[in-house]
Amino acid sequence: MLSFKQDNKIKWLTLGEIATELYRGVGIKKDEAIEGVGHPCVRYGWIHTSNLIYFDKCPFGVDENLLKTKKYAEKGDILFAIISENTKDIEKACTYIGEEKILVGDGIVVMKHKQNPKYLTYALSTTDAQKQKKHGKIKLRVVNSGAPNIKRLIIPIPSLKKQQEIVNLLDKFWELSNSIKEGLPSEIFLRKQQYEYYRDKLLI
């Protein structure tokens, strides 16, 4: 399988070049985000714990009257968690594919773009992208990042047609690797390894 790094026709672009807009969310306190109540919202902690590549619904809501300022994400936006307890999970990305605008908390950077959103999230989850995210980060009690660091990340950008073909393949592997909720730990681990192998083969 020809890797993107061996294909001279594939452009490698920074997220700064890909993004049409990049902005940070605003403060939504943990006790303000209530399950099933208020306007749908997302905080950075949920991005970490949900372990999703994409999502269409938020489990929490917030009373908009509590917020002095508001920042929203829309369908197709990429959300980055810029606060983490470790360097491994910093700048974890996922795609919002729901129809309704959602409120975004302070520990998240939102990226708007004109690419295939699920493709971008897959590309940002590869081992190569993870190395870039961890580079230069110091392990403290809390690890912080921001838009300037996100802008520097480099990923391959093929044609939109090729992006969709890759998404179709990786969706199948992702669903397969997450279809086993219970079972032998070894089997679950092997499914996850299989997904990561093909993801990196397709995107690095």
GROMACS elastic network, one bead per residue, 0.5 to 0.9 nm:
[ bonds ]
;  ai    aj funct       b0    kb
    1   201     6  0.73407   500
    1   202     6  0.78837   500
    2     5     6  0.83617   500
    2     6     6  0.65681   500
    2     7     6  0.70865   500
    2   201     6  0.83704   500
    2   202     6  0.82376   500
    3     6     6  0.53820   500
    3     7     6  0.65760   500
    3   201     6  0.66706   500
    3   202     6  0.66770   500
    3   203     6  0.70375   500
    3   204     6  0.57224   500
    4     7     6  0.50163   500
    4     8     6  0.78078   500
    4     9     6  0.85323   500
    4    10     6  0.62731   500
    4    11     6  0.86279   500
    4    12     6  0.87313   500
    4   156     6  0.68119   500
    4   158     6  0.86883   500
    4   201     6  0.89169   500
    4   202     6  0.76491   500
    4   203     6  0.64277   500
    4   204     6  0.55779   500
    5     8     6  0.73531   500
    5    10     6  0.78239   500
    5    12     6  0.85605   500
    5   156     6  0.82407   500
    5   203     6  0.89246   500
    5   204     6  0.64287   500
    6    10     6  0.87448   500
    7    10     6  0.57829   500
    7    11     6  0.88578   500
    8    11     6  0.75234   500
    9   158     6  0.80502   500
   10   156     6  0.64790   500
   10   157     6  0.62993   500
   10   158     6  0.53740   500
   10   159     6  0.83220   500
   11   155     6  0.84260   500
   11   156     6  0.57492   500
   11   157     6  0.54502   500
   11   158     6  0.66245   500
   12   154     6  0.62634   500
   12   155     6  0.53911   500
   12   157     6  0.59420   500
   12   158     6  0.86317   500
   13    16     6  0.80357   500
   13    17     6  0.61875   500
   13    18     6  0.67897   500
   13   153     6  0.81998   500
   13   154     6  0.53410   500
   13   155     6  0.57630   500
   13   156     6  0.63660   500
   13   157     6  0.67580   500
   14    17     6  0.52378   500
   14    18     6  0.64351   500
   14    19     6  0.87009   500
   14   150     6  0.86371   500
   14   151     6  0.61875   500
   14   152     6  0.55616   500
   14   153     6  0.52935   500
   14   155     6  0.65090   500
   14   156     6  0.88552   500
   15    19     6  0.56985   500
   15   111     6  0.87470   500
   15   150     6  0.66524   500
   15   152     6  0.63058   500
   15   153     6  0.57152   500
   15   154     6  0.63427   500
   15   155     6  0.76545   500
   16    19     6  0.54942   500
   16    20     6  0.83052   500
   16    21     6  0.89646   500
   16    22     6  0.85250   500
   16   147     6  0.89945   500
   16   148     6  0.84360   500
   16   150     6  0.76019   500
   16   152     6  0.64696   500
   16   153     6  0.79437   500
   16   154     6  0.88991   500
   17    20     6  0.80415   500
   17   151     6  0.77070   500
   18   112     6  0.86631   500
   18   113     6  0.62281   500
   18   114     6  0.76456   500
   18   115     6  0.79281   500
   18   151     6  0.87147   500
   18   157     6  0.89663   500
   19    22     6  0.65345   500
   19   111     6  0.61018   500
   19   112     6  0.56587   500
   19   114     6  0.77867   500
   19   151     6  0.81298   500
   20   111     6  0.75274   500
   20   112     6  0.54752   500
   20   113     6  0.50113   500
   20   114     6  0.75108   500
   21   110     6  0.80415   500
   21   111     6  0.58591   500
   21   112     6  0.50719   500
   21   113     6  0.70301   500
   22   109     6  0.68880   500
   22   110     6  0.56727   500
   22   112     6  0.64060   500
   22   147     6  0.69606   500
   22   151     6  0.86940   500
   23    71     6  0.86174   500
   23   108     6  0.85774   500
   23   109     6  0.55394   500
   23   110     6  0.54064   500
   23   111     6  0.68172   500
   23   112     6  0.89170   500
   23   147     6  0.72033   500
   24    71     6  0.77793   500
   24   104     6  0.81925   500
   24   105     6  0.80666   500
   24   106     6  0.63199   500
   24   107     6  0.74819   500
   24   108     6  0.58474   500
   24   110     6  0.61143   500
   24   111     6  0.89839   500
   24   146     6  0.81119   500
   24   147     6  0.76250   500
   25    28     6  0.87949   500
   25    70     6  0.76234   500
   25    71     6  0.53242   500
   25    72     6  0.74741   500
   25    73     6  0.88843   500
   25   103     6  0.79235   500
   25   107     6  0.67457   500
   25   108     6  0.55817   500
   25   109     6  0.61641   500
   25   110     6  0.72336   500
   26    67     6  0.85893   500
   26    69     6  0.69835   500
   26    70     6  0.63459   500
   26    71     6  0.61789   500
   26   103     6  0.86110   500
   26   104     6  0.65486   500
   26   107     6  0.77868   500
   26   108     6  0.83305   500
   27    43     6  0.89409   500
   27    67     6  0.78742   500
   27    69     6  0.85259   500
   27    70     6  0.85909   500
   27   104     6  0.82205   500
   27   105     6  0.51889   500
   27   107     6  0.78787   500
   28    31     6  0.84074   500
   28    32     6  0.64358   500
   28    33     6  0.69909   500
   28    41     6  0.85104   500
   28    42     6  0.86189   500
   28    43     6  0.72196   500
   28    62     6  0.79335   500
   28    66     6  0.88491   500
   28    67     6  0.75186   500
   28   103     6  0.87726   500
   28   104     6  0.77583   500
   28   105     6  0.50909   500
   28   106     6  0.67618   500
   29    32     6  0.51417   500
   29    33     6  0.67048   500
   29    43     6  0.86339   500
   29   105     6  0.81422   500
   30    33     6  0.55445   500
   30    34     6  0.83014   500
   30    43     6  0.80611   500
   31    34     6  0.69899   500
   32    61     6  0.80654   500
   32    62     6  0.58214   500
   32    63     6  0.74470   500
   32    66     6  0.81194   500
   33    37     6  0.81372   500
   33    38     6  0.84961   500
   33    40     6  0.88360   500
   33    41     6  0.72540   500
   33    42     6  0.81733   500
   33    43     6  0.82543   500
   33    60     6  0.55914   500
   33    61     6  0.53629   500
   33    62     6  0.50144   500
   33    63     6  0.82329   500
   34    37     6  0.56711   500
   34    38     6  0.76617   500
   34    59     6  0.82866   500
   34    60     6  0.51370   500
   34    61     6  0.53491   500
   34    62     6  0.62845   500
   34    63     6  0.89180   500
   35    38     6  0.86148   500
   35    58     6  0.87714   500
   35    59     6  0.56508   500
   35    61     6  0.60509   500
   35    62     6  0.87043   500
   36    39     6  0.88097   500
   36    40     6  0.80827   500
   36    58     6  0.85807   500
   36    59     6  0.62786   500
   36    60     6  0.55325   500
   36    61     6  0.59379   500
   36    62     6  0.89962   500
   37    40     6  0.78388   500
   37    60     6  0.67352   500
   37    62     6  0.64920   500
   37    63     6  0.77266   500
   38    41     6  0.85507   500
   38    60     6  0.79437   500
   38    64     6  0.73155   500
   39    60     6  0.81333   500
   39    62     6  0.52432   500
   39    63     6  0.63221   500
   39    64     6  0.66690   500
   39   101     6  0.89858   500
   39   102     6  0.72063   500
   39   103     6  0.73380   500
   40    57     6  0.78359   500
   40    58     6  0.56772   500
   40    59     6  0.74641   500
   40    60     6  0.58552   500
   40    62     6  0.65712   500
   40   100     6  0.83813   500
   40   101     6  0.78858   500
   40   102     6  0.52481   500
   40   103     6  0.63145   500
   41    58     6  0.61505   500
   41    59     6  0.79553   500
   41    60     6  0.58036   500
   41    61     6  0.50573   500
   41    62     6  0.63964   500
   41    72     6  0.86204   500
   41   101     6  0.89068   500
   41   102     6  0.52026   500
   41   104     6  0.58020   500
   41   105     6  0.74702   500
   42    45     6  0.84695   500
   42    46     6  0.68442   500
   42    47     6  0.78132   500
   42    58     6  0.64015   500
   42    59     6  0.81132   500
   42    60     6  0.68745   500
   42    61     6  0.79042   500
   42   102     6  0.72767   500
   42   103     6  0.64175   500
   42   104     6  0.53260   500
   42   105     6  0.61611   500
   42   108     6  0.86848   500
   43    46     6  0.57363   500
   43    47     6  0.70491   500
   43    60     6  0.89362   500
   43    81     6  0.83326   500
   43   103     6  0.88283   500
   43   104     6  0.64262   500
   43   106     6  0.74437   500
   43   107     6  0.67956   500
   43   108     6  0.70748   500
   44    47     6  0.52596   500
   44    48     6  0.67343   500
   44    79     6  0.88841   500
   44    80     6  0.78553   500
   44    82     6  0.73803   500
   44    83     6  0.69876   500
   44    84     6  0.83749   500
   44   104     6  0.86208   500
   44   105     6  0.68690   500
   44   106     6  0.78000   500
   44   107     6  0.52548   500
   44   108     6  0.56766   500
   45    48     6  0.52472   500
   45    49     6  0.63218   500
   45    50     6  0.85302   500
   45    81     6  0.76839   500
   45    83     6  0.82809   500
   45    84     6  0.80824   500
   45   107     6  0.83449   500
   46    49     6  0.50675   500
   46    50     6  0.56431   500
   46    51     6  0.83746   500
   47    50     6  0.55097   500
   47    51     6  0.65213   500
   47    52     6  0.72895   500
   47    79     6  0.83588   500
   47    80     6  0.80920   500
   47    81     6  0.65483   500
   47    92     6  0.74136   500
   47    93     6  0.77063   500
   47    94     6  0.72919   500
   48    51     6  0.58014   500
   48    52     6  0.83733   500
   48    81     6  0.73901   500
   48    84     6  0.81299   500
   48    89     6  0.72644   500
   48    92     6  0.71102   500
   49    52     6  0.84710   500
   51    94     6  0.86139   500
   52    55     6  0.68009   500
   52    93     6  0.87103   500
   52    94     6  0.64445   500
   52    95     6  0.85187   500
   53    93     6  0.73416   500
   53    95     6  0.63513   500
   53    96     6  0.89762   500
   53   118     6  0.74616   500
   53   121     6  0.63788   500
   53   122     6  0.71073   500
   53   125     6  0.84949   500
   53   174     6  0.86554   500
   54    78     6  0.89441   500
   54    93     6  0.88337   500
   54    94     6  0.51658   500
   54    96     6  0.57375   500
   54    97     6  0.67383   500
   54   117     6  0.89235   500
   54   118     6  0.70140   500
   54   121     6  0.78784   500
   55    58     6  0.77708   500
   55    94     6  0.76126   500
   55    95     6  0.64361   500
   55    96     6  0.52731   500
   55    97     6  0.59222   500
   55    98     6  0.70378   500
   56    75     6  0.83961   500
   56    95     6  0.85799   500
   56    96     6  0.58063   500
   56    99     6  0.75263   500
   56   100     6  0.87858   500
   57    60     6  0.89534   500
   57    96     6  0.81901   500
   57    97     6  0.82938   500
   57    98     6  0.61773   500
   57    99     6  0.89326   500
   57   100     6  0.86956   500
   57   102     6  0.89827   500
   58    61     6  0.73997   500
   58   102     6  0.79515   500
   61    64     6  0.89898   500
   61   102     6  0.89324   500
   61   103     6  0.84807   500
   62    65     6  0.86239   500
   62    66     6  0.78730   500
   62    67     6  0.87369   500
   62   103     6  0.82707   500
   63    66     6  0.57084   500
   63    67     6  0.76337   500
   64    67     6  0.55126   500
   64    68     6  0.84777   500
   64    70     6  0.80764   500
   64   103     6  0.87970   500
   65    68     6  0.75268   500
   67    70     6  0.64807   500
   70   103     6  0.68283   500
   70   104     6  0.77679   500
   70   105     6  0.88331   500
   71   102     6  0.83585   500
   71   103     6  0.57716   500
   71   104     6  0.56952   500
   71   105     6  0.77584   500
   71   106     6  0.89816   500
   72   101     6  0.61522   500
   72   102     6  0.53286   500
   72   104     6  0.55507   500
   72   105     6  0.89877   500
   72   110     6  0.85304   500
   73    76     6  0.85130   500
   73    77     6  0.62114   500
   73    78     6  0.84222   500
   73    79     6  0.81454   500
   73    96     6  0.76996   500
   73   100     6  0.88969   500
   73   101     6  0.57544   500
   73   102     6  0.53591   500
   73   103     6  0.64154   500
   73   104     6  0.65275   500
   73   110     6  0.67679   500
   73   111     6  0.87039   500
   73   112     6  0.87535   500
   74    77     6  0.57489   500
   74    96     6  0.69984   500
   74    97     6  0.77972   500
   74    98     6  0.75321   500
   74    99     6  0.73332   500
   74   100     6  0.69334   500
   74   102     6  0.66729   500
   74   112     6  0.87313   500
   75    78     6  0.89731   500
   75    95     6  0.81738   500
   75    96     6  0.55521   500
   75    98     6  0.54229   500
   75    99     6  0.58243   500
   75   100     6  0.74285   500
   75   101     6  0.73312   500
   76    95     6  0.62432   500
   76    96     6  0.55800   500
   76    97     6  0.53987   500
   76    98     6  0.80871   500
   76   112     6  0.75891   500
   76   113     6  0.82237   500
   76   115     6  0.89682   500
   76   116     6  0.79008   500
   76   117     6  0.53719   500
   76   118     6  0.80213   500
   77    94     6  0.86239   500
   77    95     6  0.59101   500
   77    96     6  0.57537   500
   77    97     6  0.77239   500
   77   110     6  0.65266   500
   77   111     6  0.57229   500
   77   112     6  0.52209   500
   77   113     6  0.73417   500
   77   117     6  0.68375   500
   78    93     6  0.65740   500
   78    94     6  0.57888   500
   78    96     6  0.65461   500
   78   109     6  0.82484   500
   78   110     6  0.57669   500
   78   111     6  0.50919   500
   78   112     6  0.67413   500
   78   113     6  0.84523   500
   78   117     6  0.67850   500
   78   118     6  0.86692   500
   78   120     6  0.79739   500
   78   121     6  0.72283   500
   79    91     6  0.88147   500
   79    92     6  0.81079   500
   79    93     6  0.54681   500
   79    94     6  0.54518   500
   79    95     6  0.61540   500
   79    96     6  0.74068   500
   79   104     6  0.88167   500
   79   108     6  0.63403   500
   79   109     6  0.58127   500
   79   111     6  0.64882   500
   80    90     6  0.84055   500
   80    91     6  0.51249   500
   80    92     6  0.54362   500
   80    94     6  0.68029   500
   80   107     6  0.83087   500
   80   108     6  0.53468   500
   80   109     6  0.51067   500
   80   110     6  0.64722   500
   80   111     6  0.80609   500
   80   146     6  0.89893   500
   80   150     6  0.84242   500
   81    84     6  0.73419   500
   81    89     6  0.82512   500
   81    90     6  0.65347   500
   81    92     6  0.53364   500
   81    93     6  0.65698   500
   81    94     6  0.88096   500
   81   107     6  0.59873   500
   81   109     6  0.67479   500
   81   145     6  0.85328   500
   82    89     6  0.89970   500
   82    90     6  0.59005   500
   82    92     6  0.75576   500
   82   106     6  0.89272   500
   82   107     6  0.54903   500
   82   108     6  0.56454   500
   82   109     6  0.68426   500
   82   143     6  0.80018   500
   82   144     6  0.57299   500
   82   146     6  0.59044   500
   82   147     6  0.85835   500
   83    86     6  0.87952   500
   83    89     6  0.86911   500
   83    90     6  0.63505   500
   83    91     6  0.75109   500
   83   107     6  0.56903   500
   83   108     6  0.77572   500
   83   142     6  0.69515   500
   83   143     6  0.57535   500
   83   145     6  0.64938   500
   83   146     6  0.86913   500
   84    87     6  0.70720   500
   84    88     6  0.84975   500
   84    89     6  0.62486   500
   84    90     6  0.53694   500
   84    91     6  0.81159   500
   84    92     6  0.89599   500
   84   141     6  0.89200   500
   84   142     6  0.58545   500
   84   143     6  0.51459   500
   84   144     6  0.66274   500
   84   145     6  0.87969   500
   85    88     6  0.87632   500
   85    89     6  0.77692   500
   85    90     6  0.80474   500
   85   139     6  0.81930   500
   85   140     6  0.78470   500
   85   141     6  0.63097   500
   85   143     6  0.58118   500
   85   144     6  0.88134   500
   86    89     6  0.60071   500
   86    90     6  0.67061   500
   86   138     6  0.89257   500
   86   139     6  0.62982   500
   86   140     6  0.77805   500
   86   141     6  0.79583   500
   86   142     6  0.69308   500
   86   143     6  0.60877   500
   87    90     6  0.52528   500
   87    91     6  0.88068   500
   87   133     6  0.78949   500
   87   134     6  0.54735   500
   87   135     6  0.87604   500
   87   137     6  0.64481   500
   87   138     6  0.73579   500
   87   139     6  0.62918   500
   87   140     6  0.89833   500
   87   143     6  0.64887   500
   87   144     6  0.89410   500
   88    91     6  0.88336   500
   88    92     6  0.86689   500
   88   130     6  0.72461   500
   88   131     6  0.86957   500
   88   133     6  0.81038   500
   88   134     6  0.64632   500
   89    92     6  0.55485   500
   89   130     6  0.83306   500
   89   133     6  0.86305   500
   89   134     6  0.84351   500
   90    93     6  0.89750   500
   90   130     6  0.86919   500
   90   133     6  0.67531   500
   90   134     6  0.71490   500
   90   137     6  0.88808   500
   90   143     6  0.70393   500
   90   144     6  0.74342   500
   90   145     6  0.72615   500
   91   108     6  0.86936   500
   91   109     6  0.87538   500
   91   130     6  0.87607   500
   91   133     6  0.65704   500
   91   134     6  0.87982   500
   91   144     6  0.88243   500
   91   145     6  0.70926   500
   91   146     6  0.82927   500
   91   149     6  0.89310   500
   91   150     6  0.74350   500
   92   124     6  0.80696   500
   92   125     6  0.76394   500
   92   130     6  0.87099   500
   92   133     6  0.87285   500
   93   120     6  0.89814   500
   93   121     6  0.60784   500
   93   122     6  0.88459   500
   93   124     6  0.68292   500
   93   125     6  0.74139   500
   94   117     6  0.88917   500
   94   118     6  0.81304   500
   94   120     6  0.89094   500
   94   121     6  0.57227   500
   94   122     6  0.86226   500
   94   124     6  0.88837   500
   95   117     6  0.62505   500
   95   118     6  0.62985   500
   95   120     6  0.84233   500
   95   121     6  0.64118   500
   96    99     6  0.88946   500
   96   117     6  0.83671   500
   96   118     6  0.89725   500
   97   117     6  0.84340   500
   97   118     6  0.87920   500
   98   101     6  0.78236   500
   98   102     6  0.87740   500
  104   107     6  0.84428   500
  104   108     6  0.68053   500
  104   109     6  0.84735   500
  104   110     6  0.81782   500
  105   108     6  0.59530   500
  105   109     6  0.87593   500
  106   109     6  0.78549   500
  107   144     6  0.88107   500
  107   146     6  0.88894   500
  108   146     6  0.85250   500
  109   146     6  0.71243   500
  109   147     6  0.66655   500
  109   150     6  0.86889   500
  110   147     6  0.89339   500
  113   116     6  0.85198   500
  113   117     6  0.80315   500
  114   117     6  0.81852   500
  115   118     6  0.88249   500
  115   119     6  0.78149   500
  115   120     6  0.73195   500
  115   157     6  0.84513   500
  115   159     6  0.89558   500
  115   160     6  0.67827   500
  115   163     6  0.83340   500
  116   119     6  0.52997   500
  116   120     6  0.64282   500
  116   121     6  0.89854   500
  116   160     6  0.66047   500
  116   163     6  0.64975   500
  116   164     6  0.70117   500
  116   167     6  0.86128   500
  117   120     6  0.51973   500
  117   121     6  0.64567   500
  117   122     6  0.88231   500
  118   121     6  0.51459   500
  118   122     6  0.62584   500
  118   123     6  0.85867   500
  118   163     6  0.87001   500
  118   164     6  0.85438   500
  118   167     6  0.65679   500
  119   122     6  0.51810   500
  119   123     6  0.61219   500
  119   124     6  0.85613   500
  119   163     6  0.58037   500
  119   164     6  0.71198   500
  119   166     6  0.71747   500
  119   167     6  0.56358   500
  119   170     6  0.89889   500
  120   123     6  0.50410   500
  120   124     6  0.60703   500
  120   125     6  0.87206   500
  120   155     6  0.82252   500
  120   157     6  0.85208   500
  120   163     6  0.86128   500
  121   125     6  0.63320   500
  122   125     6  0.52123   500
  122   126     6  0.68963   500
  122   167     6  0.78574   500
  122   170     6  0.79532   500
  122   199     6  0.73823   500
  122   203     6  0.81948   500
  123   126     6  0.57727   500
  123   128     6  0.89133   500
  123   129     6  0.72854   500
  123   155     6  0.64329   500
  123   156     6  0.75190   500
  123   199     6  0.81144   500
  123   200     6  0.84269   500
  123   203     6  0.61652   500
  123   204     6  0.83875   500
  124   127     6  0.86186   500
  124   128     6  0.83753   500
  124   129     6  0.53878   500
  124   130     6  0.74260   500
  124   153     6  0.85125   500
  124   154     6  0.88129   500
  124   155     6  0.71940   500
  125   128     6  0.81639   500
  125   129     6  0.61641   500
  125   130     6  0.65305   500
  125   199     6  0.85942   500
  125   200     6  0.88818   500
  126   129     6  0.52287   500
  126   130     6  0.62381   500
  126   131     6  0.87519   500
  126   196     6  0.75997   500
  126   199     6  0.68444   500
  126   200     6  0.56771   500
  126   203     6  0.73356   500
  126   204     6  0.76329   500
  127   131     6  0.62647   500
  127   132     6  0.87559   500
  127   196     6  0.85541   500
  127   200     6  0.69798   500
  127   204     6  0.85909   500
  128   131     6  0.52811   500
  128   132     6  0.65397   500
  128   133     6  0.88867   500
  128   155     6  0.87202   500
  128   200     6  0.81714   500
  128   204     6  0.71298   500
  129   132     6  0.50863   500
  129   133     6  0.62623   500
  129   134     6  0.87863   500
  129   153     6  0.71791   500
  129   154     6  0.74654   500
  129   155     6  0.73244   500
  130   133     6  0.50586   500
  130   134     6  0.62584   500
  130   135     6  0.85918   500
  131   134     6  0.52783   500
  131   135     6  0.60779   500
  132   135     6  0.52299   500
  132   136     6  0.87189   500
  132   152     6  0.86886   500
  132   153     6  0.64969   500
  132   154     6  0.81036   500
  133   136     6  0.83233   500
  133   137     6  0.79146   500
  133   149     6  0.79230   500
  133   150     6  0.79540   500
  133   153     6  0.72759   500
  134   137     6  0.54590   500
  134   138     6  0.84721   500
  135   138     6  0.87662   500
  137   143     6  0.73879   500
  137   144     6  0.83130   500
  137   145     6  0.84219   500
  138   143     6  0.70952   500
  139   142     6  0.73620   500
  139   143     6  0.63363   500
  140   143     6  0.59852   500
  145   148     6  0.81971   500
  145   149     6  0.65203   500
  145   150     6  0.79643   500
  146   149     6  0.56888   500
  146   150     6  0.64559   500
  146   151     6  0.88858   500
  147   151     6  0.60668   500
  147   152     6  0.88374   500
  148   151     6  0.52312   500
  148   152     6  0.67760   500
  149   152     6  0.54017   500
  149   153     6  0.70946   500
  150   153     6  0.55687   500
  151   154     6  0.83018   500
  155   203     6  0.84050   500
  155   204     6  0.85119   500
  156   203     6  0.71355   500
  156   204     6  0.77364   500
  157   160     6  0.83934   500
  157   163     6  0.78151   500
  158   161     6  0.80708   500
  158   162     6  0.60267   500
  158   163     6  0.62672   500
  159   162     6  0.51814   500
  159   163     6  0.61795   500
  159   164     6  0.87567   500
  160   164     6  0.62744   500
  160   165     6  0.87257   500
  161   164     6  0.53065   500
  161   165     6  0.64527   500
  161   166     6  0.88790   500
  162   165     6  0.50439   500
  162   166     6  0.62874   500
  162   167     6  0.86231   500
  163   166     6  0.52341   500
  163   167     6  0.62097   500
  163   168     6  0.87287   500
  164   168     6  0.61382   500
  164   169     6  0.87201   500
  165   168     6  0.52029   500
  165   169     6  0.65217   500
  165   170     6  0.88080   500
  166   169     6  0.52266   500
  166   170     6  0.61243   500
  166   171     6  0.84289   500
  166   199     6  0.88164   500
  166   202     6  0.72364   500
  166   203     6  0.85055   500
  167   170     6  0.51334   500
  167   171     6  0.57814   500
  167   172     6  0.85664   500
  168   171     6  0.53505   500
  168   172     6  0.66795   500
  169   172     6  0.54625   500
  169   173     6  0.66954   500
  169   174     6  0.87996   500
  169   198     6  0.89886   500
  169   199     6  0.89914   500
  170   173     6  0.50106   500
  170   174     6  0.58687   500
  170   175     6  0.84127   500
  170   195     6  0.74655   500
  170   198     6  0.76549   500
  170   199     6  0.65367   500
  170   202     6  0.88423   500
  171   174     6  0.50142   500
  171   175     6  0.60373   500
  171   176     6  0.84303   500
  172   175     6  0.52677   500
  172   176     6  0.60968   500
  172   177     6  0.85944   500
  172   195     6  0.89546   500
  173   177     6  0.60157   500
  173   178     6  0.85567   500
  173   191     6  0.83759   500
  173   192     6  0.87248   500
  173   194     6  0.76560   500
  173   195     6  0.52145   500
  173   196     6  0.87350   500
  173   198     6  0.80369   500
  173   199     6  0.85104   500
  174   177     6  0.51783   500
  174   178     6  0.62267   500
  174   179     6  0.85085   500
  174   191     6  0.89936   500
  174   192     6  0.81570   500
  174   195     6  0.61097   500
  174   196     6  0.88066   500
  175   178     6  0.51737   500
  175   179     6  0.58353   500
  176   179     6  0.51586   500
  176   180     6  0.76417   500
  176   191     6  0.71231   500
  176   192     6  0.86281   500
  176   195     6  0.80989   500
  177   180     6  0.68700   500
  177   188     6  0.71516   500
  177   189     6  0.85613   500
  177   190     6  0.83340   500
  177   192     6  0.51208   500
  177   193     6  0.83404   500
  177   194     6  0.76785   500
  177   195     6  0.63415   500
  178   181     6  0.68912   500
  178   188     6  0.81692   500
  178   191     6  0.79378   500
  178   192     6  0.77005   500
  179   182     6  0.89489   500
  180   183     6  0.67613   500
  180   187     6  0.84850   500
  180   188     6  0.64426   500
  180   191     6  0.85608   500
  181   188     6  0.80074   500
  182   185     6  0.82682   500
  182   188     6  0.81609   500
  183   186     6  0.85011   500
  183   187     6  0.71375   500
  183   188     6  0.70998   500
  184   187     6  0.53262   500
  184   188     6  0.65016   500
  184   189     6  0.86960   500
  185   188     6  0.51410   500
  185   189     6  0.60417   500
  185   190     6  0.85960   500
  186   189     6  0.50654   500
  186   190     6  0.61535   500
  186   191     6  0.87143   500
  187   190     6  0.51216   500
  187   191     6  0.62924   500
  187   192     6  0.86996   500
  188   191     6  0.52516   500
  188   192     6  0.63502   500
  188   193     6  0.87017   500
  189   192     6  0.51458   500
  189   193     6  0.61570   500
  189   194     6  0.86605   500
  190   194     6  0.61012   500
  190   195     6  0.86850   500
  191   194     6  0.51209   500
  191   195     6  0.63967   500
  191   196     6  0.87895   500
  192   195     6  0.52341   500
  192   196     6  0.62922   500
  192   197     6  0.86132   500
  193   196     6  0.51357   500
  193   197     6  0.60155   500
  193   198     6  0.87263   500
  194   197     6  0.51349   500
  194   198     6  0.63976   500
  194   199     6  0.85482   500
  195   198     6  0.54805   500
  195   199     6  0.60533   500
  195   200     6  0.86649   500
  196   199     6  0.50079   500
  196   200     6  0.61085   500
  196   201     6  0.84525   500
  197   200     6  0.54261   500
  197   201     6  0.61214   500
  197   202     6  0.86748   500
  198   202     6  0.60256   500
  198   203     6  0.84486   500
  199   202     6  0.53337   500
  199   203     6  0.61008   500
  199   204     6  0.82772   500
  200   203     6  0.51036   500
  200   204     6  0.53938   500
  201   204     6  0.59276   500
